[in-house]
Amino acid sequence: MKTKSDTFYLLLLILVGWGMASCESFLSEDPKGQLATENFFTNQSDLEASLNALYRVVADAQHANHYNGTNFLVGDDISTHPASNKQPLREHDQFAVSDNNAWMPYLWEQRYRIVKAANFVINNAARTPGVDEKLIKSAVGQASFWRAFAYFYLVTTWGPVPVMLEEKIDYGAELWSEEKVYELIVNDLKVAETDCPENYTEEPYTRNGVNIAVNKGAAKAALSYVYMAMAGWPLNKGTQYYEMAAAKAKEVIDGVENGTYRYALLDQYWKVYSWEYNDKNPEVLVGVYYNMDRQKNMSVVTDFLQDMKQAGWGDTNGEIKFWKEFPEGPRKEATYFPKIMLSDGKLYDWWYDTDPPSRAVVAPCFNKSTEGAERGTEFDYADPRAIPYSGEKQHQVIRLAEVYCWYAEAVGRSGKTDAKAVEVLNKVRNRADGKESNIYSMSMTPEELAEAAYNEHGWEIAGYYWSGFAPRARDMFRMFRYKQHFEYRKENPPIEVAPGIFRKEAVPVTGAWDDKKMYVPYPFEDASLNKNLKH
C-alpha cells in the first residue's frame, strides 16, 4: 500500500523532472509541480515527507559513477580503461572532455535535481501549520546543506553556472560567477549550521547511535572545506580563508572531544568502509544510505577490472604512481585489492601480465565500496563468485578523519604549526600505519604540515568518489595541480612496481595544457537552449 510519503515522492519527482533528458529536466517547467507546492504542506507528516523525499532524490543522484563521479577521473589517484565502452570516462582521464560527452549531462542534471528538491523544502516548509519552529528550521537547514552540496559540485566542475532559488525555470538564466556561487554555498551552510540540531534523537534521522541526517557538525565540516576551496583556485582568497577553514574544523574537533558530537575514529582502517559498520559508522559525519527493499536505484559496487573472475566492468582503476607512493600499512592494504583473481580462478599481483602483454588494463584495483556476493556480507577477494552490480553500501560524504586532515592543512597554509594540528594528523597516520608511529611533530614548517595533511587526506580517500565532498581531484583542483598531473600523464614514464617489473598507464594523454581544462564544457543540449552556457 502506498503511504502519503510515497505519493509525495512521486509528486516531487515530477517537480524535479525525473526521467527527462538533461535539457528538459533543467530547462522545462511543469505546472504540476506548482500544484503540489500549493496543496501539500498541511501538517507535520507532510513536512517530514518532503524532507524524506529530498534524501531519496540525493540517493538517486549519487548512486552510480555516471551520475556523480566521472569528472573525478582527472585526479592522480584514479584512471580508467583504454578502450572498451569507456570513452565518456576516458575523456575526463585525458583532460579532453567534449560538450557532447555521453555521460556528462547526468553530472549536470542530477545536481540540479537535488537543487530543485532542496528548493521545494526551503521555500515551502514554513507554510506548514501547527509545527514546532525547530522542526521547520531543521528541515530548511538540511535542505540548505544539500543545495550547497549540489552547487559546490557544479561550481568546481563547470565554474560559472545558472543558479535556481525557486521551483520555476528560467530559460535565459544568467550565469553566476564563481564568487557569487560560493557566497550562496557559504550562506546555505551557515543556515544549516545554525538551524540543524547537534544530534538527532528519533528515527529515521538517527540509527544505531549515529546521525543519519545532516546535523550542525556536518555543516561546520563542509563549511571548513568550502573555505579552503575559496582560499585556493580560482578565487585565491588566501590566508584569511585558510584561517576561517581551520577555525571551523576546530569547532568540530572540539565538539567531538567535549562530547557535543557523537563522532569518533574507528580503531582500524579496514572498518571505515566495511559492511560491518555500514549503518553504524561513528566516523561518518554525512552519508548517503541505501535500502534495496525501498529504493529503485541502489549503491553501485566497486569497478573491478574487466578480466577479473568476479565479473568486473572495469570503469575505474588506480593510477600506478599514486599506488607506488602510497605508504605501506593497513590503510594501503584495505584501500587496494591484496591480490586479484583472474578468469582462471587463480590469485595474482595486479601487475601480472604475459609476454607479450595480453591484459588490456594492468593497474591497481580499489577495494572500498565492495560488498559480498550475498546481501549483507563482507567481500572476500578470494571468492570467485560474481559480485552484484547493485548493493547497499553507504556512500560516505564527509568523515571525521577528513576533518582532521583539513584542520592540519588549513593551519599550515595559514602560516602556522600548532600542537592540535600535529596531534590530529598523527591520529590519522597512526591508524593508517597500525601503530603509534607519530611521524609528525612540531618541528615541521607550516608548509611541511600543510603538504603532509594534503597527502594524508589523499591517501585516506584514494579512489573514493561516490559522494565524497572532497575527493582527490577536488583537492588538486583548489591547489591548481591539474596542470602538473597533466604533464606527468603526457610523459607517462614506466614505474618499477616490483623488482625488475615496470608498468605504465594504459590511457594516453596528449596535447598542450590550457587553463580551460580546469573545467568541463557545458552539456551541448543545455547550451543550445541557454545562450549563456558558454565558457
Secondary structure as a PSIPRED ss2 file (coil, helix, strand):
# PSIPRED VFORMAT (PSIPRED V4.0)

   1 M C   1.000  0.000  0.000
   2 K C   1.000  0.000  0.000
   3 T C   1.000  0.000  0.000
   4 K H   0.000  1.000  0.000
   5 S H   0.000  1.000  0.000
   6 D H   0.000  1.000  0.000
   7 T H   0.000  1.000  0.000
   8 F H   0.000  1.000  0.000
   9 Y H   0.000  1.000  0.000
  10 L H   0.000  1.000  0.000
  11 L H   0.000  1.000  0.000
  12 L H   0.000  1.000  0.000
  13 L H   0.000  1.000  0.000
  14 I H   0.000  1.000  0.000
  15 L H   0.000  1.000  0.000
  16 V C   1.000  0.000  0.000
  17 G C   1.000  0.000  0.000
  18 W C   1.000  0.000  0.000
  19 G C   1.000  0.000  0.000
  20 M C   1.000  0.000  0.000
  21 A C   1.000  0.000  0.000
  22 S H   0.000  1.000  0.000
  23 C H   0.000  1.000  0.000
  24 E H   0.000  1.000  0.000
  25 S H   0.000  1.000  0.000
  26 F H   0.000  1.000  0.000
  27 L H   0.000  1.000  0.000
  28 S C   1.000  0.000  0.000
  29 E C   1.000  0.000  0.000
  30 D C   1.000  0.000  0.000
  31 P H   0.000  1.000  0.000
  32 K H   0.000  1.000  0.000
  33 G H   0.000  1.000  0.000
  34 Q H   0.000  1.000  0.000
  35 L H   0.000  1.000  0.000
  36 A H   0.000  1.000  0.000
  37 T H   0.000  1.000  0.000
  38 E H   0.000  1.000  0.000
  39 N H   0.000  1.000  0.000
  40 F H   0.000  1.000  0.000
  41 F C   1.000  0.000  0.000
  42 T C   1.000  0.000  0.000
  43 N C   1.000  0.000  0.000
  44 Q H   0.000  1.000  0.000
  45 S H   0.000  1.000  0.000
  46 D H   0.000  1.000  0.000
  47 L H   0.000  1.000  0.000
  48 E H   0.000  1.000  0.000
  49 A H   0.000  1.000  0.000
  50 S H   0.000  1.000  0.000
  51 L H   0.000  1.000  0.000
  52 N H   0.000  1.000  0.000
  53 A H   0.000  1.000  0.000
  54 L H   0.000  1.000  0.000
  55 Y H   0.000  1.000  0.000
  56 R H   0.000  1.000  0.000
  57 V H   0.000  1.000  0.000
  58 V H   0.000  1.000  0.000
  59 A H   0.000  1.000  0.000
  60 D H   0.000  1.000  0.000
  61 A H   0.000  1.000  0.000
  62 Q C   1.000  0.000  0.000
  63 H C   1.000  0.000  0.000
  64 A C   1.000  0.000  0.000
  65 N H   0.000  1.000  0.000
  66 H H   0.000  1.000  0.000
  67 Y H   0.000  1.000  0.000
  68 N H   0.000  1.000  0.000
  69 G C   1.000  0.000  0.000
  70 T H   0.000  1.000  0.000
  71 N H   0.000  1.000  0.000
  72 F H   0.000  1.000  0.000
  73 L H   0.000  1.000  0.000
  74 V H   0.000  1.000  0.000
  75 G C   1.000  0.000  0.000
  76 D C   1.000  0.000  0.000
  77 D C   1.000  0.000  0.000
  78 I E   0.000  0.000  1.000
  79 S E   0.000  0.000  1.000
  80 T C   1.000  0.000  0.000
  81 H C   1.000  0.000  0.000
  82 P C   1.000  0.000  0.000
  83 A C   1.000  0.000  0.000
  84 S C   1.000  0.000  0.000
  85 N C   1.000  0.000  0.000
  86 K C   1.000  0.000  0.000
  87 Q H   0.000  1.000  0.000
  88 P H   0.000  1.000  0.000
  89 L H   0.000  1.000  0.000
  90 R H   0.000  1.000  0.000
  91 E H   0.000  1.000  0.000
  92 H H   0.000  1.000  0.000
  93 D H   0.000  1.000  0.000
  94 Q C   1.000  0.000  0.000
  95 F C   1.000  0.000  0.000
  96 A C   1.000  0.000  0.000
  97 V C   1.000  0.000  0.000
  98 S C   1.000  0.000  0.000
  99 D C   1.000  0.000  0.000
 100 N C   1.000  0.000  0.000
 101 N C   1.000  0.000  0.000
 102 A C   1.000  0.000  0.000
 103 W C   1.000  0.000  0.000
 104 M H   0.000  1.000  0.000
 105 P H   0.000  1.000  0.000
 106 Y H   0.000  1.000  0.000
 107 L H   0.000  1.000  0.000
 108 W H   0.000  1.000  0.000
 109 E H   0.000  1.000  0.000
 110 Q H   0.000  1.000  0.000
 111 R H   0.000  1.000  0.000
 112 Y H   0.000  1.000  0.000
 113 R H   0.000  1.000  0.000
 114 I H   0.000  1.000  0.000
 115 V H   0.000  1.000  0.000
 116 K H   0.000  1.000  0.000
 117 A H   0.000  1.000  0.000
 118 A H   0.000  1.000  0.000
 119 N H   0.000  1.000  0.000
 120 F H   0.000  1.000  0.000
 121 V H   0.000  1.000  0.000
 122 I H   0.000  1.000  0.000
 123 N H   0.000  1.000  0.000
 124 N H   0.000  1.000  0.000
 125 A H   0.000  1.000  0.000
 126 A H   0.000  1.000  0.000
 127 R H   0.000  1.000  0.000
 128 T C   1.000  0.000  0.000
 129 P C   1.000  0.000  0.000
 130 G C   1.000  0.000  0.000
 131 V C   1.000  0.000  0.000
 132 D C   1.000  0.000  0.000
 133 E H   0.000  1.000  0.000
 134 K H   0.000  1.000  0.000
 135 L H   0.000  1.000  0.000
 136 I H   0.000  1.000  0.000
 137 K H   0.000  1.000  0.000
 138 S H   0.000  1.000  0.000
 139 A H   0.000  1.000  0.000
 140 V H   0.000  1.000  0.000
 141 G H   0.000  1.000  0.000
 142 Q H   0.000  1.000  0.000
 143 A H   0.000  1.000  0.000
 144 S H   0.000  1.000  0.000
 145 F H   0.000  1.000  0.000
 146 W H   0.000  1.000  0.000
 147 R H   0.000  1.000  0.000
 148 A H   0.000  1.000  0.000
 149 F H   0.000  1.000  0.000
 150 A H   0.000  1.000  0.000
 151 Y H   0.000  1.000  0.000
 152 F H   0.000  1.000  0.000
 153 Y H   0.000  1.000  0.000
 154 L H   0.000  1.000  0.000
 155 V H   0.000  1.000  0.000
 156 T H   0.000  1.000  0.000
 157 T H   0.000  1.000  0.000
 158 W C   1.000  0.000  0.000
 159 G C   1.000  0.000  0.000
 160 P C   1.000  0.000  0.000
 161 V E   0.000  0.000  1.000
 162 P E   0.000  0.000  1.000
 163 V C   1.000  0.000  0.000
 164 M C   1.000  0.000  0.000
 165 L C   1.000  0.000  0.000
 166 E C   1.000  0.000  0.000
 167 E C   1.000  0.000  0.000
 168 K C   1.000  0.000  0.000
 169 I C   1.000  0.000  0.000
 170 D C   1.000  0.000  0.000
 171 Y C   1.000  0.000  0.000
 172 G C   1.000  0.000  0.000
 173 A C   1.000  0.000  0.000
 174 E C   1.000  0.000  0.000
 175 L E   0.000  0.000  1.000
 176 W E   0.000  0.000  1.000
 177 S C   1.000  0.000  0.000
 178 E H   0.000  1.000  0.000
 179 E H   0.000  1.000  0.000
 180 K H   0.000  1.000  0.000
 181 V H   0.000  1.000  0.000
 182 Y H   0.000  1.000  0.000
 183 E H   0.000  1.000  0.000
 184 L H   0.000  1.000  0.000
 185 I H   0.000  1.000  0.000
 186 V H   0.000  1.000  0.000
 187 N H   0.000  1.000  0.000
 188 D H   0.000  1.000  0.000
 189 L H   0.000  1.000  0.000
 190 K H   0.000  1.000  0.000
 191 V H   0.000  1.000  0.000
 192 A H   0.000  1.000  0.000
 193 E H   0.000  1.000  0.000
 194 T H   0.000  1.000  0.000
 195 D H   0.000  1.000  0.000
 196 C C   1.000  0.000  0.000
 197 P C   1.000  0.000  0.000
 198 E C   1.000  0.000  0.000
 199 N C   1.000  0.000  0.000
 200 Y C   1.000  0.000  0.000
 201 T C   1.000  0.000  0.000
 202 E C   1.000  0.000  0.000
 203 E C   1.000  0.000  0.000
 204 P C   1.000  0.000  0.000
 205 Y C   1.000  0.000  0.000
 206 T E   0.000  0.000  1.000
 207 R E   0.000  0.000  1.000
 208 N C   1.000  0.000  0.000
 209 G C   1.000  0.000  0.000
 210 V E   0.000  0.000  1.000
 211 N E   0.000  0.000  1.000
 212 I C   1.000  0.000  0.000
 213 A C   1.000  0.000  0.000
 214 V C   1.000  0.000  0.000
 215 N C   1.000  0.000  0.000
 216 K H   0.000  1.000  0.000
 217 G H   0.000  1.000  0.000
 218 A H   0.000  1.000  0.000
 219 A H   0.000  1.000  0.000
 220 K H   0.000  1.000  0.000
 221 A H   0.000  1.000  0.000
 222 A H   0.000  1.000  0.000
 223 L H   0.000  1.000  0.000
 224 S H   0.000  1.000  0.000
 225 Y H   0.000  1.000  0.000
 226 V H   0.000  1.000  0.000
 227 Y H   0.000  1.000  0.000
 228 M H   0.000  1.000  0.000
 229 A H   0.000  1.000  0.000
 230 M H   0.000  1.000  0.000
 231 A H   0.000  1.000  0.000
 232 G C   1.000  0.000  0.000
 233 W C   1.000  0.000  0.000
 234 P C   1.000  0.000  0.000
 235 L C   1.000  0.000  0.000
 236 N C   1.000  0.000  0.000
 237 K C   1.000  0.000  0.000
 238 G C   1.000  0.000  0.000
 239 T H   0.000  1.000  0.000
 240 Q H   0.000  1.000  0.000
 241 Y H   0.000  1.000  0.000
 242 Y H   0.000  1.000  0.000
 243 E H   0.000  1.000  0.000
 244 M H   0.000  1.000  0.000
 245 A H   0.000  1.000  0.000
 246 A H   0.000  1.000  0.000
 247 A H   0.000  1.000  0.000
 248 K H   0.000  1.000  0.000
 249 A H   0.000  1.000  0.000
 250 K H   0.000  1.000  0.000
 251 E H   0.000  1.000  0.000
 252 V H   0.000  1.000  0.000
 253 I H   0.000  1.000  0.000
 254 D H   0.000  1.000  0.000
 255 G H   0.000  1.000  0.000
 256 V H   0.000  1.000  0.000
 257 E H   0.000  1.000  0.000
 258 N C   1.000  0.000  0.000
 259 G C   1.000  0.000  0.000
 260 T C   1.000  0.000  0.000
 261 Y C   1.000  0.000  0.000
 262 R C   1.000  0.000  0.000
 263 Y C   1.000  0.000  0.000
 264 A C   1.000  0.000  0.000
 265 L C   1.000  0.000  0.000
 266 L C   1.000  0.000  0.000
 267 D C   1.000  0.000  0.000
 268 Q C   1.000  0.000  0.000
 269 Y H   0.000  1.000  0.000
 270 W H   0.000  1.000  0.000
 271 K H   0.000  1.000  0.000
 272 V C   1.000  0.000  0.000
 273 Y C   1.000  0.000  0.000
 274 S C   1.000  0.000  0.000
 275 W C   1.000  0.000  0.000
 276 E C   1.000  0.000  0.000
 277 Y C   1.000  0.000  0.000
 278 N C   1.000  0.000  0.000
 279 D C   1.000  0.000  0.000
 280 K C   1.000  0.000  0.000
 281 N C   1.000  0.000  0.000
 282 P C   1.000  0.000  0.000
 283 E C   1.000  0.000  0.000
 284 V E   0.000  0.000  1.000
 285 L E   0.000  0.000  1.000
 286 V E   0.000  0.000  1.000
 287 G E   0.000  0.000  1.000
 288 V E   0.000  0.000  1.000
 289 Y C   1.000  0.000  0.000
 290 Y C   1.000  0.000  0.000
 291 N C   1.000  0.000  0.000
 292 M C   1.000  0.000  0.000
 293 D C   1.000  0.000  0.000
 294 R C   1.000  0.000  0.000
 295 Q C   1.000  0.000  0.000
 296 K C   1.000  0.000  0.000
 297 N C   1.000  0.000  0.000
 298 M C   1.000  0.000  0.000
 299 S E   0.000  0.000  1.000
 300 V E   0.000  0.000  1.000
 301 V C   1.000  0.000  0.000
 302 T C   1.000  0.000  0.000
 303 D C   1.000  0.000  0.000
 304 F C   1.000  0.000  0.000
 305 L C   1.000  0.000  0.000
 306 Q C   1.000  0.000  0.000
 307 D C   1.000  0.000  0.000
 308 M E   0.000  0.000  1.000
 309 K C   1.000  0.000  0.000
 310 Q C   1.000  0.000  0.000
 311 A C   1.000  0.000  0.000
 312 G C   1.000  0.000  0.000
 313 W C   1.000  0.000  0.000
 314 G C   1.000  0.000  0.000
 315 D C   1.000  0.000  0.000
 316 T C   1.000  0.000  0.000
 317 N E   0.000  0.000  1.000
 318 G E   0.000  0.000  1.000
 319 E C   1.000  0.000  0.000
 320 I H   0.000  1.000  0.000
 321 K H   0.000  1.000  0.000
 322 F H   0.000  1.000  0.000
 323 W H   0.000  1.000  0.000
 324 K H   0.000  1.000  0.000
 325 E H   0.000  1.000  0.000
 326 F C   1.000  0.000  0.000
 327 P C   1.000  0.000  0.000
 328 E C   1.000  0.000  0.000
 329 G C   1.000  0.000  0.000
 330 P H   0.000  1.000  0.000
 331 R H   0.000  1.000  0.000
 332 K H   0.000  1.000  0.000
 333 E H   0.000  1.000  0.000
 334 A H   0.000  1.000  0.000
 335 T H   0.000  1.000  0.000
 336 Y E   0.000  0.000  1.000
 337 F C   1.000  0.000  0.000
 338 P C   1.000  0.000  0.000
 339 K C   1.000  0.000  0.000
 340 I E   0.000  0.000  1.000
 341 M E   0.000  0.000  1.000
 342 L E   0.000  0.000  1.000
 343 S C   1.000  0.000  0.000
 344 D C   1.000  0.000  0.000
 345 G C   1.000  0.000  0.000
 346 K C   1.000  0.000  0.000
 347 L E   0.000  0.000  1.000
 348 Y E   0.000  0.000  1.000
 349 D C   1.000  0.000  0.000
 350 W C   1.000  0.000  0.000
 351 W C   1.000  0.000  0.000
 352 Y C   1.000  0.000  0.000
 353 D C   1.000  0.000  0.000
 354 T C   1.000  0.000  0.000
 355 D C   1.000  0.000  0.000
 356 P C   1.000  0.000  0.000
 357 P C   1.000  0.000  0.000
 358 S C   1.000  0.000  0.000
 359 R C   1.000  0.000  0.000
 360 A C   1.000  0.000  0.000
 361 V C   1.000  0.000  0.000
 362 V C   1.000  0.000  0.000
 363 A C   1.000  0.000  0.000
 364 P C   1.000  0.000  0.000
 365 C C   1.000  0.000  0.000
 366 F E   0.000  0.000  1.000
 367 N C   1.000  0.000  0.000
 368 K C   1.000  0.000  0.000
 369 S C   1.000  0.000  0.000
 370 T C   1.000  0.000  0.000
 371 E C   1.000  0.000  0.000
 372 G C   1.000  0.000  0.000
 373 A C   1.000  0.000  0.000
 374 E C   1.000  0.000  0.000
 375 R C   1.000  0.000  0.000
 376 G C   1.000  0.000  0.000
 377 T C   1.000  0.000  0.000
 378 E C   1.000  0.000  0.000
 379 F C   1.000  0.000  0.000
 380 D C   1.000  0.000  0.000
 381 Y C   1.000  0.000  0.000
 382 A C   1.000  0.000  0.000
 383 D C   1.000  0.000  0.000
 384 P C   1.000  0.000  0.000
 385 R C   1.000  0.000  0.000
 386 A C   1.000  0.000  0.000
 387 I C   1.000  0.000  0.000
 388 P C   1.000  0.000  0.000
 389 Y C   1.000  0.000  0.000
 390 S E   0.000  0.000  1.000
 391 G E   0.000  0.000  1.000
 392 E C   1.000  0.000  0.000
 393 K C   1.000  0.000  0.000
 394 Q C   1.000  0.000  0.000
 395 H E   0.000  0.000  1.000
 396 Q E   0.000  0.000  1.000
 397 V E   0.000  0.000  1.000
 398 I E   0.000  0.000  1.000
 399 R E   0.000  0.000  1.000
 400 L H   0.000  1.000  0.000
 401 A H   0.000  1.000  0.000
 402 E H   0.000  1.000  0.000
 403 V H   0.000  1.000  0.000
 404 Y H   0.000  1.000  0.000
 405 C H   0.000  1.000  0.000
 406 W H   0.000  1.000  0.000
 407 Y H   0.000  1.000  0.000
 408 A H   0.000  1.000  0.000
 409 E H   0.000  1.000  0.000
 410 A H   0.000  1.000  0.000
 411 V H   0.000  1.000  0.000
 412 G H   0.000  1.000  0.000
 413 R H   0.000  1.000  0.000
 414 S C   1.000  0.000  0.000
 415 G C   1.000  0.000  0.000
 416 K C   1.000  0.000  0.000
 417 T C   1.000  0.000  0.000
 418 D C   1.000  0.000  0.000
 419 A H   0.000  1.000  0.000
 420 K H   0.000  1.000  0.000
 421 A H   0.000  1.000  0.000
 422 V H   0.000  1.000  0.000
 423 E H   0.000  1.000  0.000
 424 V H   0.000  1.000  0.000
 425 L H   0.000  1.000  0.000
 426 N H   0.000  1.000  0.000
 427 K H   0.000  1.000  0.000
 428 V H   0.000  1.000  0.000
 429 R H   0.000  1.000  0.000
 430 N H   0.000  1.000  0.000
 431 R H   0.000  1.000  0.000
 432 A H   0.000  1.000  0.000
 433 D H   0.000  1.000  0.000
 434 G C   1.000  0.000  0.000
 435 K C   1.000  0.000  0.000
 436 E C   1.000  0.000  0.000
 437 S C   1.000  0.000  0.000
 438 N C   1.000  0.000  0.000
 439 I C   1.000  0.000  0.000
 440 Y C   1.000  0.000  0.000
 441 S C   1.000  0.000  0.000
 442 M C   1.000  0.000  0.000
 443 S C   1.000  0.000  0.000
 444 M C   1.000  0.000  0.000
 445 T C   1.000  0.000  0.000
 446 P H   0.000  1.000  0.000
 447 E H   0.000  1.000  0.000
 448 E H   0.000  1.000  0.000
 449 L H   0.000  1.000  0.000
 450 A H   0.000  1.000  0.000
 451 E H   0.000  1.000  0.000
 452 A H   0.000  1.000  0.000
 453 A H   0.000  1.000  0.000
 454 Y H   0.000  1.000  0.000
 455 N H   0.000  1.000  0.000
 456 E H   0.000  1.000  0.000
 457 H H   0.000  1.000  0.000
 458 G H   0.000  1.000  0.000
 459 W H   0.000  1.000  0.000
 460 E H   0.000  1.000  0.000
 461 I C   1.000  0.000  0.000
 462 A C   1.000  0.000  0.000
 463 G C   1.000  0.000  0.000
 464 Y C   1.000  0.000  0.000
 465 Y C   1.000  0.000  0.000
 466 W C   1.000  0.000  0.000
 467 S C   1.000  0.000  0.000
 468 G C   1.000  0.000  0.000
 469 F C   1.000  0.000  0.000
 470 A C   1.000  0.000  0.000
 471 P C   1.000  0.000  0.000
 472 R H   0.000  1.000  0.000
 473 A H   0.000  1.000  0.000
 474 R H   0.000  1.000  0.000
 475 D H   0.000  1.000  0.000
 476 M H   0.000  1.000  0.000
 477 F H   0.000  1.000  0.000
 478 R H   0.000  1.000  0.000
 479 M C   1.000  0.000  0.000
 480 F C   1.000  0.000  0.000
 481 R C   1.000  0.000  0.000
 482 Y H   0.000  1.000  0.000
 483 K H   0.000  1.000  0.000
 484 Q H   0.000  1.000  0.000
 485 H H   0.000  1.000  0.000
 486 F H   0.000  1.000  0.000
 487 E H   0.000  1.000  0.000
 488 Y H   0.000  1.000  0.000
 489 R H   0.000  1.000  0.000
 490 K H   0.000  1.000  0.000
 491 E H   0.000  1.000  0.000
 492 N C   1.000  0.000  0.000
 493 P C   1.000  0.000  0.000
 494 P C   1.000  0.000  0.000
 495 I E   0.000  0.000  1.000
 496 E E   0.000  0.000  1.000
 497 V E   0.000  0.000  1.000
 498 A E   0.000  0.000  1.000
 499 P C   1.000  0.000  0.000
 500 G C   1.000  0.000  0.000
 501 I E   0.000  0.000  1.000
 502 F E   0.000  0.000  1.000
 503 R E   0.000  0.000  1.000
 504 K C   1.000  0.000  0.000
 505 E C   1.000  0.000  0.000
 506 A C   1.000  0.000  0.000
 507 V C   1.000  0.000  0.000
 508 P C   1.000  0.000  0.000
 509 V C   1.000  0.000  0.000
 510 T C   1.000  0.000  0.000
 511 G C   1.000  0.000  0.000
 512 A C   1.000  0.000  0.000
 513 W C   1.000  0.000  0.000
 514 D C   1.000  0.000  0.000
 515 D H   0.000  1.000  0.000
 516 K H   0.000  1.000  0.000
 517 K H   0.000  1.000  0.000
 518 M H   0.000  1.000  0.000
 519 Y C   1.000  0.000  0.000
 520 V C   1.000  0.000  0.000
 521 P C   1.000  0.000  0.000
 522 Y C   1.000  0.000  0.000
 523 P C   1.000  0.000  0.000
 524 F H   0.000  1.000  0.000
 525 E H   0.000  1.000  0.000
 526 D H   0.000  1.000  0.000
 527 A H   0.000  1.000  0.000
 528 S H   0.000  1.000  0.000
 529 L H   0.000  1.000  0.000
 530 N C   1.000  0.000  0.000
 531 K C   1.000  0.000  0.000
 532 N C   1.000  0.000  0.000
 533 L C   1.000  0.000  0.000
 534 K C   1.000  0.000  0.000
 535 H C   1.000  0.000  0.000
